[in-house]
């Protein structure tokens, strides 16, 4: 048996050569086999990374905006040149199928392209004569050293929500990616170096809570950006804030899709399947609860069942697969336990994915697409964020009841309504208490010239991710008020002595 490769930290522009004290397993989710080992950072490792970033940041922060943009433009081209390699890394460690991995890369590139416009994005404001001969203007400057703590479900896209904007704004960055699929982060680091980013400006440390806590409490870390479950997001926000850092911490979700009887039911069924089972349900913006209003429920369930019957599940290496495995055995077991809890509670199990077997991959972490009908809000399968290929259908009599149901949920990340009634759509988007709303769009993720973020238990902190909020988060505002003395009279003056200048 060949020796397993080791995924190392990236500190100071190169792979770290310090021998790790602890290692974790990186699995191939399709086969269930360990494919690599990943170094787990100690407090000393994190300290080295942060101090390296702190030493490199001042010079990078003084680098011109056009030079920073040039580095990001080169990084963009390098990512395009290595897109197949990056997609293979994502599929092999996360398990998502190739087209899903490619979609993640495209979404990350969208943010990078937004960040390439940093000379425009950092323009301030100027007011002349706010008082007699006094002008006031605003500028934005980097916060210093920023840290990113990112989840397994998007090993490339979520770091790209943070890193390009933080670097464009003149910060140094320390990334702590998920230990479940860490390799994509090292490819990003290598390509940033090749693009001309100075050594030490971008660093990667792998690991578990030891690494996270070290970043949250390190005195040289100025800002922390994170995405994860709500308990983790709450912990990161409270810990980092208590240590004097600015924090944006995105939490979990229970995204609802409201289906009205008048909608295009085929579009709604396609959308429910795409948004519910894409990436095996391991998305913070996945639709996990459908609210069928009036007569919509029976039609929708039947159409979804038809689509699930022909949905192809397989390894990420299968070009025909539409849905892959879950990321770990623990994730698979947790999803199966959630399904079993729903059955015990009496919900109608319309499609059961527990017994799915993929030929040749019997030891993989697969669960097939699953759907429950006639679910009530008191059941755990409705309340909990399952983070797997499980869709629950709740029935409601009226649109008002559906809106009340969505608003009563503790999460407020994304939601959607499917209808052909403009009045119903406007009522929904106005009254629903959720950060991102789609109308006949199941996953309303905004493009980067807007910002991404939820409400309630889906966001801790006042600023959303990327877009204008991202620029604001990774910079500090400064207002300058100036008064200059009027120029003294000097030089040749042929006027008559004592004569008035106005005469």
matplotlib code that plots the C-alpha trace (Angstrom):
import matplotlib.pyplot as plt

x = [0.0, 1.5, 2.2, -0.5, 0.2, 0.2, -1.6, 0.5, 0.0, 1.1, 3.1, 5.3, 4.7, 5.6, 4.4, 5.2, 8.2, 7.5, 6.6, 3.0, 2.2, -1.2, -2.8, -6.4, -7.8, -9.0, -11.5, -12.6, -16.4, -17.2, -15.1, -15.0, -11.2, -8.6, -6.8, -4.6, -3.6, -3.9, -1.7, -3.6, -2.2, -1.0, -1.2, 2.5, 1.7, -1.2, 1.1, 3.7, 1.1, -0.4, 3.0, 4.1, 0.9, 1.3, 4.9, 3.9, 0.7, 2.2, 4.0, 1.1, -1.3, 0.9, 0.9, -1.0, -4.5, -3.6, -0.8, -3.2, -5.7, -3.0, -2.2, -5.9, -6.3, -3.3, -4.8, -8.1, -6.3, -4.4, -7.6, -9.1, -5.9, -6.2, -10.0, -10.0, -7.4, -9.3, -12.6, -11.0, -9.6, -13.0, -14.8, -12.3, -12.4, -15.9, -17.7, -19.7, -20.1, -18.0, -20.6, -21.4, -17.7, -17.4, -20.4, -18.7, -15.5, -17.6, -19.2, -15.8, -14.6, -17.5, -16.3, -12.8, -13.9, -15.7, -12.6, -10.5, -12.5, -11.0, -9.7, -13.3, -14.7, -12.4, -13.2, -14.2, -16.4, -15.5, -17.4, -16.0, -16.7, -18.5, -17.7, -15.8, -12.6, -13.0, -13.3, -14.1, -13.4, -13.5, -11.0, -11.0, -7.9, -7.2, -8.0, -4.7, -4.7, -7.9, -8.7, -11.2, -12.8, -14.6, -16.8, -16.4, -19.4, -17.7, -13.9, -13.2, -16.2, -16.5, -12.8, -13.2, -16.1, -13.4, -9.9, -10.0, -11.8, -9.6, -6.4, -7.7, -8.4, -4.7, -5.0, -3.0, -5.0, -4.9, -7.3, -8.4, -10.3, -12.3, -10.0, -12.4, -11.4, -8.3, -6.4, -8.2, -6.9, -3.3, -3.9, -5.3, -2.2, 0.1, -1.7, -1.8, 2.0, 2.4, 0.2, 2.7, 1.2, 4.1, 5.1, 3.3, 0.3, -1.8, -1.3, -3.2, -3.4, -5.4, -6.9, -9.7, -10.9, -7.3, -6.6, -9.9, -9.6, -6.0, -7.2, -10.1, -8.0, -4.7, -3.9, -2.6, -5.8, -8.0, -11.0, -12.6, -14.9, -16.6, -19.3, -20.6, -23.5, -25.4, -23.8, -20.4, -21.2, -22.5, -19.4, -17.0, -18.9, -19.0, -15.4, -13.8, -15.9, -14.8, -11.3, -11.7, -12.1, -14.7, -16.6, -19.0, -20.2, -22.7, -24.7, -27.1, -30.4, -33.7, -34.6, -38.3, -39.7, -43.4, -45.3, -48.6, -51.3, -51.1, -47.4, -45.7, -45.7, -43.1, -40.7, -41.5, -40.8, -37.5, -36.5, -37.3, -35.2, -32.3, -32.3, -33.0, -30.6, -27.9, -24.5, -26.4, -28.2, -24.9, -25.5, -26.4, -28.8, -30.4, -34.1, -34.9, -38.6, -41.3, -44.5, -47.3, -50.2, -53.7, -54.0, -50.3, -49.1, -50.4, -49.3, -45.9, -45.2, -46.1, -43.9, -40.9, -41.3, -41.1, -37.9, -36.3, -37.0, -34.5, -32.0, -28.5, -26.5, -22.8, -19.2, -17.9, -15.8, -18.9, -19.6, -23.2, -23.8, -26.2, -25.7, -22.7, -22.1, -22.1, -18.7, -18.0, -19.4, -20.5, -22.5, -24.2, -25.1, -26.5, -28.7, -30.0, -30.7, -32.8, -34.8, -35.5, -36.6, -39.1, -40.5, -40.9, -42.7, -45.3, -44.4, -45.3, -42.1, -42.8, -39.3, -36.8, -33.1, -31.7, -31.1, -29.4, -26.3, -24.0, -22.5, -18.8, -18.9, -20.7, -18.5, -19.1, -21.0, -24.2, -27.8, -30.4, -32.8, -35.5, -38.8, -41.3, -44.9, -47.4, -44.7, -45.6, -43.4, -43.0, -41.1, -37.3, -37.0, -38.6, -36.8, -33.3, -30.8, -30.3, -27.7, -28.3, -30.6, -33.8, -36.7, -39.8, -43.2, -45.5, -49.0, -50.6, -54.1, -53.2, -50.2, -50.5, -50.1, -47.0, -45.4, -46.2, -44.5, -41.4, -41.2, -41.6, -38.5, -35.4, -33.3, -33.6, -31.0, -32.8, -36.4, -38.4, -41.9, -43.2, -46.2, -47.5, -49.3, -47.4, -49.4, -48.6, -44.9, -44.8, -46.6, -44.2, -41.0, -42.1, -43.4, -41.0, -38.3, -35.4, -32.2, -32.3, -35.6, -36.2, -39.3, -39.5, -35.8, -35.1, -31.6, -31.5, -27.7, -26.9, -24.1, -21.1, -22.2, -24.8, -24.0, -24.8, -26.3, -29.3, -31.3, -31.9, -29.9, -28.3, -26.0, -24.0, -22.6, -23.9, -22.2, -23.0, -20.5, -18.7, -20.1, -20.2, -20.6, -17.4, -15.4, -16.8, -15.9, -12.3, -11.6, -11.8, -13.4, -11.5, -12.9, -10.5, -11.4, -8.9, -8.4, -5.5, -4.5, -5.1, -1.9, 0.0, 0.5, 3.8, 5.6, 5.3, 2.5, 2.2, -0.8, -0.9, 0.1, -2.9, -5.4, -8.2, -7.9, -11.5, -11.3]
y = [0.0, 3.3, 5.9, 8.5, 12.1, 14.7, 18.0, 20.7, 24.2, 27.1, 29.8, 32.5, 31.7, 27.9, 24.6, 24.4, 22.1, 21.8, 18.2, 18.2, 17.0, 15.7, 14.5, 13.9, 11.7, 12.9, 10.5, 9.7, 9.9, 7.7, 4.7, 5.4, 5.0, 7.4, 9.1, 11.6, 12.9, 16.6, 18.4, 19.8, 23.1, 23.7, 27.1, 27.6, 26.9, 29.4, 31.9, 31.5, 32.0, 35.1, 36.7, 36.0, 37.7, 40.7, 41.2, 41.1, 43.2, 46.8, 46.6, 45.0, 47.6, 50.4, 48.7, 50.7, 49.8, 49.2, 46.8, 44.9, 44.6, 43.4, 40.5, 39.6, 39.7, 37.3, 35.1, 34.9, 33.7, 31.1, 29.8, 29.5, 27.6, 25.2, 24.8, 21.1, 20.3, 22.3, 20.6, 17.2, 18.1, 19.3, 16.2, 13.8, 15.2, 16.6, 14.1, 16.5, 15.7, 17.5, 20.0, 21.0, 21.5, 23.6, 25.7, 26.3, 27.5, 29.8, 31.4, 32.0, 33.6, 36.0, 37.4, 37.5, 39.5, 41.9, 42.4, 43.2, 46.4, 47.5, 50.9, 51.9, 50.2, 52.1, 55.5, 57.8, 60.9, 64.6, 67.6, 71.1, 74.1, 72.2, 75.3, 78.3, 77.1, 73.7, 70.5, 67.0, 63.7, 59.9, 57.2, 53.4, 51.6, 47.9, 46.4, 44.5, 40.7, 38.9, 35.3, 33.1, 30.0, 28.1, 24.9, 21.7, 22.1, 24.7, 24.3, 26.8, 29.1, 30.2, 31.1, 33.1, 35.0, 36.4, 36.1, 38.3, 41.2, 41.1, 41.0, 43.7, 46.0, 45.6, 43.0, 39.9, 36.7, 33.5, 30.8, 27.9, 25.6, 22.5, 19.6, 17.3, 18.7, 20.9, 20.5, 23.1, 25.8, 24.9, 25.1, 28.6, 29.5, 28.3, 30.2, 33.4, 33.1, 32.5, 35.6, 37.7, 38.0, 38.7, 35.9, 36.0, 37.9, 34.7, 31.8, 28.5, 26.5, 23.3, 21.7, 21.6, 23.6, 24.2, 26.2, 28.0, 29.1, 30.2, 32.5, 33.8, 34.9, 35.9, 39.5, 40.2, 39.0, 42.1, 40.6, 37.1, 36.0, 32.6, 30.3, 27.3, 25.9, 28.2, 26.9, 27.3, 30.7, 31.9, 30.6, 32.3, 35.6, 35.7, 34.5, 36.7, 39.8, 39.3, 39.5, 42.8, 41.7, 42.6, 39.6, 38.4, 34.9, 33.2, 30.4, 27.6, 27.6, 26.0, 27.4, 27.4, 27.3, 28.3, 26.8, 28.5, 26.5, 29.0, 28.5, 26.6, 23.3, 21.7, 24.6, 24.3, 20.5, 21.0, 23.7, 21.7, 18.8, 21.1, 23.1, 20.3, 17.6, 19.5, 18.9, 16.2, 18.9, 20.1, 23.8, 26.6, 27.8, 24.4, 24.2, 21.8, 22.7, 23.1, 24.9, 23.7, 26.1, 24.9, 22.3, 22.6, 19.8, 16.7, 17.9, 18.9, 15.6, 13.5, 15.5, 15.5, 11.7, 11.3, 13.3, 11.4, 8.1, 8.9, 10.9, 9.3, 9.0, 8.2, 9.2, 12.6, 10.9, 9.6, 12.2, 11.1, 11.4, 14.1, 13.7, 12.3, 11.0, 12.8, 14.0, 11.6, 8.5, 10.6, 12.9, 9.9, 8.3, 11.7, 12.0, 8.4, 9.0, 12.1, 10.1, 7.4, 10.1, 11.4, 7.9, 7.3, 10.7, 9.6, 11.8, 10.3, 9.0, 9.5, 8.5, 6.7, 7.0, 5.0, 1.7, 3.2, 1.2, 2.4, -0.5, -0.6, 1.9, 0.0, 1.4, 5.0, 7.5, 7.5, 8.4, 8.6, 11.5, 11.4, 13.3, 13.5, 14.7, 16.1, 17.3, 19.5, 22.2, 20.3, 17.5, 17.3, 16.8, 20.2, 22.0, 20.7, 21.6, 18.1, 19.1, 16.2, 15.0, 15.2, 17.4, 17.9, 19.1, 21.1, 21.9, 25.4, 26.7, 30.3, 32.4, 34.2, 30.9, 30.1, 33.5, 33.1, 29.6, 31.0, 33.9, 31.7, 29.7, 30.7, 30.7, 33.4, 32.7, 32.2, 31.6, 31.5, 31.7, 30.1, 31.8, 33.6, 36.2, 39.4, 40.6, 37.4, 37.6, 41.3, 40.5, 37.6, 39.5, 42.4, 40.5, 37.5, 37.9, 36.4, 37.9, 36.6, 36.1, 34.5, 34.8, 31.7, 31.4, 28.6, 29.5, 33.3, 33.8, 37.3, 38.1, 39.9, 43.4, 42.7, 41.1, 37.6, 37.1, 36.0, 37.2, 35.9, 32.8, 32.7, 35.7, 37.0, 40.4, 43.5, 43.1, 40.5, 38.6, 39.9, 42.7, 46.2, 44.8, 42.8, 45.9, 47.6, 44.7, 44.4, 48.1, 50.8, 54.1, 57.3, 60.9, 63.7, 67.4, 70.0, 73.7, 75.4, 79.1, 81.3, 81.9, 85.0, 87.9, 87.5, 88.4, 91.4, 93.9, 97.0, 98.3, 101.9, 101.7, 101.7, 101.2, 98.7, 95.6, 95.9, 99.4]
z = [0.0, -1.1, 1.6, 2.1, 1.1, 3.8, 3.4, 5.1, 6.2, 3.9, 5.8, 4.4, 0.7, 0.9, 2.3, 6.0, 6.8, 10.5, 11.4, 12.6, 16.1, 15.1, 11.9, 10.7, 8.0, 4.6, 3.0, -0.5, 0.2, -2.8, -1.6, 2.2, 2.1, 3.6, 0.8, 2.7, 6.1, 7.0, 9.5, 12.6, 13.7, 17.2, 18.9, 17.9, 14.3, 14.2, 16.0, 13.3, 10.5, 12.1, 12.9, 9.3, 8.1, 10.4, 9.2, 5.6, 5.8, 6.1, 2.8, 1.0, 2.6, 1.1, -2.3, -4.9, -5.8, -9.4, -8.4, -6.1, -8.9, -11.3, -8.9, -8.7, -12.4, -12.8, -10.1, -12.0, -15.2, -13.2, -11.7, -15.2, -16.3, -13.4, -13.3, -14.1, -11.4, -8.9, -9.8, -9.4, -5.9, -4.8, -6.1, -4.7, -1.1, -0.9, -3.1, -5.2, -8.9, -11.5, -12.8, -9.2, -8.5, -11.6, -10.5, -7.2, -9.0, -11.2, -8.1, -6.6, -9.7, -9.7, -6.3, -7.6, -10.6, -8.3, -6.2, -9.3, -9.4, -6.1, -7.4, -8.0, -4.9, -2.5, -3.7, -0.9, -0.7, -0.6, 0.6, 0.0, 2.3, 5.0, 7.0, 5.9, 4.0, 5.6, 3.5, 4.7, 2.9, 3.7, 3.1, 3.8, 5.0, 5.6, 9.0, 9.2, 9.6, 8.7, 9.4, 7.6, 9.0, 6.3, 6.1, 4.1, 1.8, -0.5, -0.1, -2.9, -3.1, 0.6, 0.9, -2.3, -0.7, 1.7, 0.4, -2.8, -1.2, 2.0, -0.2, -2.5, 0.5, 1.6, 4.3, 5.0, 5.5, 7.4, 6.2, 8.3, 5.9, 6.8, 7.6, 5.7, 2.3, 2.7, -0.5, -2.6, -0.2, -0.9, -4.7, -4.1, -2.1, -4.8, -7.5, -5.5, -5.1, -8.8, -9.5, -7.6, -4.1, -1.7, 0.6, 3.9, 2.8, 2.4, 4.8, 5.4, 8.7, 8.9, 12.0, 14.5, 17.4, 18.6, 15.4, 15.5, 19.1, 18.5, 15.7, 17.6, 20.6, 18.8, 19.6, 16.1, 14.3, 13.6, 11.9, 11.6, 8.8, 9.1, 7.7, 9.6, 11.6, 13.9, 17.2, 15.7, 14.2, 17.6, 19.4, 16.8, 17.1, 20.9, 21.3, 18.7, 19.7, 23.3, 22.1, 20.4, 16.8, 14.2, 13.2, 10.4, 11.2, 9.0, 10.6, 9.6, 7.7, 7.1, 3.8, 2.7, -0.8, -0.9, -3.8, -4.8, -6.7, -9.7, -10.3, -13.2, -11.4, -13.6, -12.9, -9.2, -9.2, -11.1, -8.7, -5.6, -6.8, -8.0, -4.8, -2.4, -3.7, -5.4, -3.7, -1.8, 0.2, 1.7, 1.0, 3.4, 0.6, -0.1, 0.0, 2.8, 3.5, 0.9, 2.0, -0.4, -0.3, -1.0, -3.7, -4.7, -2.5, -4.2, -7.7, -6.5, -4.6, -7.6, -10.0, -7.6, -7.2, -11.0, -11.1, -8.2, -9.8, -12.6, -10.7, -11.0, -7.8, -8.1, -7.3, -8.3, -11.0, -12.8, -15.5, -15.6, -11.9, -10.7, -7.0, -5.0, -1.5, 1.7, 2.9, 5.8, 7.4, 10.4, 8.0, 6.4, 9.8, 11.0, 8.0, 8.3, 11.9, 11.0, 8.5, 11.1, 13.5, 11.0, 10.4, 14.1, 14.5, 11.9, 8.9, 5.5, 3.9, 0.2, -1.1, 1.1, 0.3, 3.1, 1.2, -1.8, -3.0, -5.7, -7.6, -7.1, -4.3, -1.6, 1.1, 0.1, 2.2, 0.0, 1.0, -1.7, -2.2, 0.4, 0.8, 3.6, 3.1, 5.7, 8.0, 10.9, 12.4, 15.7, 14.1, 14.3, 10.6, 10.2, 13.0, 12.5, 9.8, 8.4, 5.8, 3.6, 0.7, 2.7, 1.7, 3.9, 2.6, 4.9, 3.9, 4.4, 3.6, 2.6, 1.6, 4.9, 6.8, 4.7, 5.5, 9.2, 9.1, 7.5, 9.9, 13.0, 12.0, 14.0, 10.8, 8.1, 5.4, 2.1, 0.9, -2.3, -3.6, -6.8, -8.3, -11.3, -9.2, -8.9, -5.9, -4.0, -4.9, -3.7, -0.5, 0.2, -0.5, 1.6, 4.6, 4.9, 7.5, 5.6, 4.2, 0.6, -1.3, -4.6, -6.8, -9.0, -8.2, -5.7, -4.6, -4.5, -4.1, -5.1, -7.5, -5.9, -6.6, -3.9, -0.5, 0.8, 4.2, 6.3, 9.2, 12.7, 13.7, 10.2, 10.8, 13.7, 13.0, 11.3, 7.8, 5.2, 3.1, -0.1, -2.2, -0.7, 2.8, 2.2, 1.3, 4.4, 6.6, 5.5, 5.8, 8.4, 7.6, 8.3, 7.9, 7.4, 7.9, 6.5, 6.6, 4.9, 5.4, 2.5, 0.5, 1.7, -0.7, -2.4, -5.7, -8.0, -7.3, -9.6, -8.0, -6.5, -2.8, -0.5, -3.4, -2.9, -5.0, -5.9, -7.1]

ax = plt.figure().add_subplot(projection="3d")
ax.plot(x, y, z, "-o")
ax.set_aspect("equal")
plt.show()
